Amino acid sequence: MGLSFGSARKVGVSVKVASLDFSTFGVELHSCTTEWRQRQMVQTLHGFTARRSFISFIVHHSHGAFTENVRPGRQGWSLDAYGGRVIKLRASLYADDAAVFLNPLKHEVQVVATILHMFGQASGLHINLSKCAVYPIHCDNVNMEEVMEGFPCPVKDFPCSYLGLPLHTRQLRRVDIQPIIDKVANRLPVWRGSFLNKVARLKLVNKVLSSIPVYFLMVFNPKKWAVQKIDKIRRAFLWNGSSEARGSQCLVAWDKIKRPKLRGGMGILDLEKFSRALRLRWLWYRWEDPDRPWVGSEVPCSEVDKQLFRCSTVVTLGDGRTALFWESAWSDGVAPRDFAPHLYKLAWRKGLTVREEVEYQTWTRGLWRMSTADEMAEFVLLWEKVQEVFFSDEPDRIIWKWTKNGLYSSKSAYEIQFVGSYCTFNRLRTLESKG
């Protein structure tokens, strides 16, 4: 799924993004241990551009020192609030990169330039302007030269790449995704696949070709055309040792090949299903770690992703302040939207928590439009479920069904999508065949 900023276009948000780089002078750079910081950057861009104007500086830095100095508002520096609201993330840090978000105002740019200059004097890490760039978003009415007067660096247009991920103000285009496909295809000439047997080629497909797009799949829902192109390369290399293969050379249907070995396949990753399993991590961390900066923004999950998440989790109500009334599986492991789908279509304000809906009886809003027997039957069932709700002082808990410890894992999320598959061919004989 491409990163979309459609709502930003509607409200006329003015945004500026800058990329900076520090040159090191005998100072060791420290790595940031936050595993998901790069995804936080993507979601930060998504969330901010949908609401307020900002500037993002992407900086190579020494993590410890810059983290403290990059909060000018809290340290007494004069930075304006984003449209009158408090943003809990003004910097995104990962390894030696940092993104600092600002309003597109001249004095704010000057304040940050002063901070970076002071940081360079204190640490020895100075800004290399030749590696800096500014990416404006909807800044048609902003004088960029005047705003960036205190920080002269090139002004560029989207798309750009940050931490290996393509970012755009609209849906990603084919030309933005094509480099990933080219990276997969460029591995083939070096291997001379025609001199390898099928077992060796299968190993290369699983360990190398299938792993190249994984980083991209963590954030974006892959387009079908991109998956088909990558699958074409993987299939041709497996059966023919090259980038092209005729239909007669493919001994088994590709859908059967992509099943896990325990389900009768060859264990080649199904990229669509694996991407869905990875994206469920967003929904899980929204529950388990609500302090993450991107929480509150729209996560890159489709309706199918959310449905799989509801089927894979059981929510135990505590204080009812976290579980969503319609979306969370708090009623015997089933979400109300799943056992009362007709009522869900009629309901208003579907994003409220269980506590909010039950305490104020707002879950019935919109249901006065019921007109069929099915809707009435669902209403009676849901009414009985609501009467059984009791709150405590404990927080709501969520359990992942498919692991023994009740915690999410991408492996279990991937394998559960193959339930019902069965073996229809002899894998070993197929790999040993010369056809």
BELVENMO-V816110 format. One record per residue. N is the residue number from 0. SS is DSSP state (H for helix, E for strand, C for the rest). OMEGA is omega in whole degrees, -180 to 180 (999 if undefined). NEAR is the number of other C-alpha atoms within 8 Angstrom. Layout:
[[N & SS & OMEGA & NEAR] [N & SS & OMEGA & NEAR]]
This chain:
[[0 & C & -180 & 9] [1 & C & -180 & 9] [2 & C & -174 & 13] [3 & C & 178 & 9] [4 & C & -177 & 12] [5 & H & -178 & 9] [6 & H & 177 & 9] [7 & H & -180 & 11] [8 & H & -177 & 9] [9 & H & -176 & 7] [10 & H & 177 & 7] [11 & C & -179 & 7] [12 & C & 174 & 15] [13 & C & -175 & 14] [14 & E & 176 & 15] [15 & E & 180 & 15] [16 & E & -180 & 15] [17 & E & 178 & 12] [18 & E & -178 & 13] [19 & C & 179 & 14] [20 & C & 177 & 14] [21 & E & 170 & 11] [22 & E & -176 & 8] [23 & C & 179 & 9] [24 & C & 177 & 6] [25 & C & 179 & 5] [26 & C & -179 & 8] [27 & C & 178 & 6] [28 & C & 179 & 8] [29 & C & -178 & 9] [30 & C & 175 & 8] [31 & C & -177 & 9] [32 & C & 180 & 6] [33 & C & -172 & 6] [34 & C & -172 & 5] [35 & C & -176 & 6] [36 & H & -179 & 10] [37 & H & 177 & 9] [38 & H & 177 & 8] [39 & H & 179 & 12] [40 & H & -179 & 10] [41 & H & -179 & 10] [42 & H & 177 & 12] [43 & H & 176 & 12] [44 & H & -179 & 8] [45 & H & -177 & 13] [46 & H & -177 & 11] [47 & H & -175 & 10] [48 & H & 178 & 14] [49 & C & -174 & 11] [50 & C & -169 & 10] [51 & C & 175 & 11] [52 & C & 177 & 15] [53 & C & 172 & 15] [54 & E & 178 & 13] [55 & E & 174 & 12] [56 & E & 177 & 12] [57 & E & -168 & 13] [58 & E & 168 & 13] [59 & C & -168 & 11] [60 & C & 169 & 13] [61 & C & -165 & 11] [62 & H & -172 & 14] [63 & H & -175 & 7] [64 & H & -174 & 9] [65 & H & -179 & 10] [66 & H & -178 & 10] [67 & H & -175 & 7] [68 & H & -175 & 10] [69 & C & 179 & 10] [70 & C & -172 & 10] [71 & C & -178 & 11] [72 & C & -178 & 9] [73 & C & -177 & 6] [74 & C & 177 & 7] [75 & C & 179 & 6] [76 & C & -175 & 8] [77 & C & 175 & 8] [78 & C & -179 & 8] [79 & C & 174 & 7] [80 & C & -180 & 8] [81 & E & 177 & 12] [82 & C & 177 & 6] [83 & C & -180 & 5] [84 & E & -178 & 6] [85 & C & 177 & 6] [86 & C & -176 & 7] [87 & C & 177 & 5] [88 & C & 174 & 7] [89 & C & 177 & 10] [90 & E & 174 & 11] [91 & E & -174 & 11] [92 & E & 173 & 12] [93 & E & -179 & 13] [94 & C & -179 & 11] [95 & C & 178 & 14] [96 & E & 175 & 11] [97 & E & 175 & 13] [98 & E & -178 & 13] [99 & E & -175 & 13] [100 & E & -177 & 11] [101 & E & 168 & 13] [102 & C & 178 & 12] [103 & C & -179 & 14] [104 & C & -175 & 8] [105 & H & -175 & 11] [106 & H & 178 & 7] [107 & H & 176 & 13] [108 & H & -180 & 14] [109 & H & 178 & 10] [110 & H & -180 & 11] [111 & H & 177 & 9] [112 & H & 178 & 10] [113 & H & 179 & 8] [114 & H & -179 & 10] [115 & H & 177 & 10] [116 & H & 178 & 10] [117 & H & 177 & 8] [118 & H & 179 & 14] [119 & H & 178 & 11] [120 & H & -177 & 9] [121 & H & -172 & 6] [122 & H & -175 & 8] [123 & C & 178 & 11] [124 & C & -174 & 14] [125 & E & -177 & 12] [126 & E & 175 & 11] [127 & C & -175 & 10] [128 & H & 180 & 9] [129 & H & 179 & 5] [130 & H & -178 & 8] [131 & C & 178 & 12] [132 & E & 177 & 12] [133 & E & 179 & 12] [134 & E & -179 & 11] [135 & E & 174 & 13] [136 & E & 179 & 10] [137 & C & 178 & 9] [138 & C & -177 & 11] [139 & C & -177 & 5] [140 & C & -178 & 4] [141 & C & 176 & 8] [142 & C & -174 & 6] [143 & H & -179 & 7] [144 & H & 180 & 6] [145 & H & -179 & 7] [146 & H & -175 & 13] [147 & H & -178 & 11] [148 & H & -179 & 8] [149 & H & -180 & 9] [150 & C & -174 & 8] [151 & C & 175 & 7] [152 & C & -176 & 10] [153 & E & 175 & 7] [154 & E & -176 & 8] [155 & E & 180 & 8] [156 & C & 173 & 7] [157 & C & 8 & 9] [158 & C & 173 & 9] [159 & E & 180 & 8] [160 & E & 177 & 8] [161 & E & -178 & 7] [162 & C & 176 & 5] [163 & C & -179 & 5] [164 & E & 177 & 7] [165 & E & 179 & 11] [166 & E & -180 & 12] [167 & C & 177 & 11] [168 & C & 178 & 11] [169 & C & 174 & 9] [170 & C & 179 & 10] [171 & C & 179 & 11] [172 & C & 179 & 6] [173 & H & -178 & 6] [174 & H & 179 & 6] [175 & H & -178 & 9] [176 & H & -176 & 11] [177 & H & 179 & 9] [178 & H & 178 & 8] [179 & H & 178 & 9] [180 & H & 179 & 11] [181 & H & 180 & 8] [182 & H & 176 & 9] [183 & H & -177 & 12] [184 & H & -177 & 9] [185 & C & 178 & 8] [186 & C & -171 & 9] [187 & H & -175 & 12] [188 & H & -176 & 8] [189 & H & -171 & 6] [190 & H & -176 & 6] [191 & C & -173 & 10] [192 & H & -179 & 13] [193 & H & 179 & 8] [194 & H & -180 & 6] [195 & C & 175 & 9] [196 & C & -175 & 8] [197 & H & 180 & 10] [198 & H & 179 & 8] [199 & H & 179 & 8] [200 & H & 177 & 13] [201 & H & 179 & 9] [202 & H & 179 & 8] [203 & H & 178 & 9] [204 & H & -177 & 13] [205 & H & -171 & 12] [206 & H & -173 & 8] [207 & H & -174 & 8] [208 & H & -178 & 11] [209 & H & -177 & 13] [210 & H & -176 & 8] [211 & H & -177 & 10] [212 & C & -174 & 8] [213 & H & -179 & 9] [214 & H & 178 & 7] [215 & H & -176 & 8] [216 & H & 179 & 12] [217 & C & -174 & 9] [218 & C & -172 & 10] [219 & C & 173 & 10] [220 & C & -173 & 12] [221 & C & 176 & 11] [222 & C & -177 & 7] [223 & H & -179 & 6] [224 & H & 180 & 6] [225 & H & 178 & 11] [226 & H & 180 & 11] [227 & H & 179 & 8] [228 & H & 179 & 9] [229 & H & 178 & 10] [230 & H & 178 & 8] [231 & H & 179 & 10] [232 & H & -179 & 13] [233 & H & -179 & 12] [234 & H & -179 & 11] [235 & H & 180 & 14] [236 & H & -180 & 16] [237 & H & -173 & 11] [238 & H & -174 & 11] [239 & H & 179 & 12] [240 & C & -180 & 13] [241 & C & -179 & 13] [242 & C & 180 & 12] [243 & C & 178 & 9] [244 & C & 176 & 12] [245 & C & -179 & 6] [246 & H & -179 & 5] [247 & H & 180 & 5] [248 & H & 180 & 9] [249 & C & -171 & 11] [250 & C & -177 & 8] [251 & C & 179 & 6] [252 & C & -174 & 7] [253 & H & 179 & 7] [254 & H & 178 & 6] [255 & H & 180 & 9] [256 & H & -174 & 11] [257 & C & 177 & 12] [258 & C & 173 & 16] [259 & C & -178 & 13] [260 & H & 179 & 8] [261 & H & 179 & 5] [262 & H & 175 & 10] [263 & C & 179 & 14] [264 & C & 179 & 14] [265 & C & 175 & 10] [266 & C & 176 & 10] [267 & C & -176 & 12] [268 & C & 167 & 10] [269 & C & -170 & 8] [270 & H & 180 & 8] [271 & H & -179 & 9] [272 & H & 180 & 9] [273 & H & 176 & 11] [274 & H & 178 & 13] [275 & H & 179 & 12] [276 & H & 179 & 12] [277 & H & -177 & 11] [278 & H & 177 & 14] [279 & H & 177 & 14] [280 & H & 178 & 10] [281 & H & -179 & 10] [282 & H & 180 & 11] [283 & H & -179 & 9] [284 & H & 175 & 9] [285 & H & 175 & 10] [286 & H & -169 & 9] [287 & H & -177 & 6] [288 & C & -175 & 7] [289 & C & 180 & 8] [290 & C & 178 & 5] [291 & C & -173 & 8] [292 & C & -176 & 8] [293 & C & -180 & 9] [294 & C & -175 & 8] [295 & C & 174 & 4] [296 & C & 178 & 9] [297 & C & -179 & 7] [298 & C & -177 & 7] [299 & C & -178 & 10] [300 & C & 179 & 12] [301 & C & 178 & 6] [302 & H & 177 & 6] [303 & H & 177 & 7] [304 & H & -178 & 11] [305 & H & 178 & 11] [306 & H & 177 & 8] [307 & H & 179 & 8] [308 & H & 179 & 10] [309 & H & 179 & 13] [310 & H & -175 & 9] [311 & H & -176 & 9] [312 & E & 173 & 12] [313 & E & -179 & 14] [314 & E & 175 & 14] [315 & E & -177 & 8] [316 & C & 171 & 11] [317 & C & 177 & 12] [318 & C & 177 & 12] [319 & C & -175 & 12] [320 & C & -180 & 11] [321 & C & -178 & 10] [322 & C & 176 & 13] [323 & E & -174 & 10] [324 & C & -175 & 16] [325 & C & -170 & 11] [326 & C & -174 & 12] [327 & C & -177 & 12] [328 & C & -176 & 14] [329 & C & -179 & 13] [330 & E & -179 & 9] [331 & C & 177 & 6] [332 & C & -180 & 10] [333 & E & 178 & 13] [334 & C & 179 & 14] [335 & H & -179 & 15] [336 & H & -179 & 10] [337 & H & 178 & 7] [338 & H & 174 & 8] [339 & C & -175 & 12] [340 & H & 180 & 9] [341 & H & 178 & 9] [342 & H & -179 & 13] [343 & H & 180 & 11] [344 & H & -178 & 6] [345 & H & -172 & 10] [346 & C & 175 & 12] [347 & C & 174 & 7] [348 & C & -173 & 5] [349 & C & -176 & 9] [350 & C & -179 & 8] [351 & C & 180 & 10] [352 & E & 179 & 12] [353 & H & -178 & 12] [354 & H & -180 & 10] [355 & H & -178 & 11] [356 & H & -175 & 12] [357 & H & -177 & 10] [358 & H & -176 & 7] [359 & C & 178 & 6] [360 & C & -179 & 8] [361 & H & -178 & 9] [362 & H & 180 & 9] [363 & H & -179 & 8] [364 & C & -179 & 8] [365 & C & -176 & 8] [366 & H & 177 & 9] [367 & H & 180 & 6] [368 & H & 179 & 6] [369 & C & -177 & 9] [370 & C & -178 & 6] [371 & C & 179 & 6] [372 & H & 179 & 6] [373 & H & 179 & 7] [374 & H & 178 & 12] [375 & H & 179 & 10] [376 & H & 177 & 8] [377 & H & 179 & 12] [378 & H & 179 & 10] [379 & H & 179 & 8] [380 & H & -180 & 8] [381 & H & 178 & 10] [382 & H & 179 & 8] [383 & H & 179 & 8] [384 & H & -179 & 9] [385 & H & -180 & 8] [386 & H & -179 & 6] [387 & C & -176 & 6] [388 & C & 173 & 6] [389 & C & -178 & 4] [390 & C & 176 & 8] [391 & C & 179 & 7] [392 & C & -180 & 6] [393 & C & 176 & 6] [394 & C & 175 & 11] [395 & C & 180 & 13] [396 & E & 178 & 8] [397 & E & -178 & 9] [398 & E & 176 & 9] [399 & E & -172 & 11] [400 & C & -163 & 9] [401 & C & 175 & 10] [402 & C & -177 & 10] [403 & C & -178 & 6] [404 & C & 177 & 4] [405 & C & -180 & 9] [406 & C & 180 & 8] [407 & C & 169 & 11] [408 & C & -179 & 7] [409 & H & 179 & 11] [410 & H & -180 & 7] [411 & H & 179 & 10] [412 & H & 178 & 13] [413 & H & -175 & 12] [414 & H & -177 & 9] [415 & H & 180 & 8] [416 & H & -180 & 7] [417 & H & 178 & 10] [418 & C & -178 & 6] [419 & C & 177 & 4] [420 & C & -180 & 8] [421 & C & -176 & 6] [422 & C & 180 & 8] [423 & C & 178 & 5] [424 & C & 180 & 6] [425 & C & -174 & 7] [426 & H & -177 & 9] [427 & H & 180 & 6] [428 & H & 179 & 7] [429 & H & 179 & 9] [430 & H & -179 & 8] [431 & H & -178 & 8] [432 & C & -180 & 6] [433 & C & -178 & 3] [434 & C & 999 & 4]]
